[in-house]
């Protein structure tokens, strides 16, 4: 069986009107669409820092070491030393311009009260202090953050250690301590 197709007179009139209306709409849209459209491009730069160490380092970030040197067992007097890269791995800090960072150093492995101490591992201790040297000298009290403004040039943290040699009251030997540095921004 074949079905007969009947064209509806309403459809026959409506279809040409719809096509004409659509053609006018497309023409109107084409006339109003700009030929050189634009869009916004932006970026936000926030303050921040990056700590860079030795490229071969796999754990921790070494900020250097404070080496007070070798002294006679009967030596007395004050000794100062800056943190340096004795091992060739002193980390450096670089920040976006004007970034205010905070540096804190814990009490080390031999803390007594608020006093950091070097130890010879046999119960003998030599007290020492640490300071941040940035034009002014600021004591680094254990676990108390100190403000520092870093620049856009990679810079080692300017930490200085001070101790007073105890003379003959200390046993001969090597005295050591390890402190942890925290930098926040």
N, C-alpha and C positions, 0 to 999 in steps of 0.2 A: 504494500500500500504506500501510496505517495501522499504525503501531506501537502496541502496547498498552502502556499505562503500568501498572506494578505498583508499588504502594506496599509498601515493605519494612516489616515490623512493627517492626524495630529502629529504623528512622528515625522511624517514627511515635511511638515512645516517647521516643527521644533528643531529638527536636526540642522538645517541650514542656519537658523537663527543662533543656535548654540555655537556652531563653528564660526560664524561671523563675530559673535561676542568674544569668543576665545581669541581670535586673531586680533581684535582691537585691544584686549587686555595685554597680550604679549607685546604688541607694538607700543603700548603705553609704558609697560615696564622697561622695555629696551630703551625708551627715550629718557627714563628717569634713573637708570643705573649709571653711576659715574664710570667714566672710561679709565680713570686712574684712582682706584680705590686705595685706602690706607688702612693700617692697623697699628696698634701700640706695641712697642717693644720696651721692656724695662728689666732692671735688675736691682736687687737690694744688697748692699755690702754692709755687713754687721761687724762689729769689733770682734777680734779673735786673735789667737796666737797659735803658733805651731812650734813644737819642740823638735829639734833635729839633732840626732846623735850620729855615731859612727854608722856608716852604711852596713857594716857587718854585724851590728848588734841584733840579738834575737830576743832578749828580755831586758826589762828595766831601762832606765835612761840615766846614764852616768853624768852627773853635774861636776865631775872632776874629783879632786881630793885635796885636802888641806894637809900639807906635809911640813911639820915643824922642824924637820931636819934631825941631825945627830948631834948630841951634846954629851959632855962629860957627866958622869954620875954625881959630881959635886958642883955642877953649874947651877947658878941661880940667876934670876932676872926674868924680864918679860920677853916673850917671843911672839911674833906675829907672822902669819902666812896667808896669802890669798889662795882661794880654790884655783887649781890649775889643772891642766890636762897632762899630768905626769904619765898617764897610760895612753895618751893620744886619742882619748874618746870623750872629751868634755862636750856635753850637749850645749846647744845654743838655742836661744829663744828669739823668735821674730814675731812681731805683732802688727796689726793694722795701725796706722799712725795714731798716736795719742792714747793707745789702749792702756787703761789702768788695770794692772794685774795685782794679785796678792801672792806673796811668798810666805810659806811657813815651813819650819824645820822642826821635826819632832825632837824628843830628848835623847835619842840614841839608845844604845844597848845598856849603858851603865848609869842611867839617870839616877840621881839622888835628890829628892825634892825637886827644885827647878835647876839643879846644877848638872850640866853635862860633864862626863868624865871619861878620860882615856883609861884603859885597863891593860895590865900586863898578863892577865889570865891567871895570876897567882894571888889575887886579893889586894894588889897594890893599884892605886888610882892617882891620876893627875887631873885636876879640874881644868876645864877650858870653856871659853865662850865663843859664840859666833855672832857676826855682825853683817849687815847688808851695807855696802859702801857704794853710794850713788850720789856723790857730791857731799851728802851728809852721811854720818855713820849712825845706823839704827840697829840697836841690839835685837837679836833674834831669840826672843824668849821661847822656850819649847812650846810648840803647838799654837803660837799666837801669830796670826797673819799680819804681814807688814806690806803696805802699799808700795808699788814700784811702777813707774810709767816706762813702758818699753817702746822702742822705736821700730823703724822698718828695716834696720840692719840687724842681721843675726848677731846676738850678743850673748856671751857667757854670763851666768849670774855672778854678780860681783860680791861673793861671800868671803869674808876674812875671819880667820880663827886667831884667838889670842889665848896664851897660857902663861903661867909663871912657873919657871923651872924650880922644883922643890929642893934642889941641892942633895946633900947626902941622905936625906930622909927617904928617898925613893930607891928601890932596888934597880940594878942595871937590867935592861931588857927592852923589848919593843912594846910600846903602849899604843893601843888602837881603839877605835870606836867606829860605828857606822850609824849615820843619821839618814832619815828619809825626808826628801824635799817635796813639797806640794806647791804647785803653781796653779792658781785659778784666775779667771778673768771674766 
